[in-house]
Amino acid sequence: MIADDACLVWWAGVADYRAGHESLLSTVEIVRAARLHRAQDRVRQALGAVLLRLAVSAETGTPPAGVAV
């Protein structure tokens, strides 16, 4: 649990994305990322959704794939 007066920053770059991360994404998130023209932008979109799920999971104990976004 994050303390009331703390700020936790989750950071990842394009190189941090792994194929297994796709299993954490919803169909909507996959389609949204696929619409983007540049490969880097598709990865950034997907990675943002993955980080959101992982951060919420870490705080709530809910499995990442079970986090409703």
Secondary structure, 3 states (H helix, E strand, C coil): CCCCCCCCCCCCCHHHCCHHHHHHCCHHHHHHHHCCCCHHHHHHHHHHHHHHHHHHHHHHCCCHHHCCC
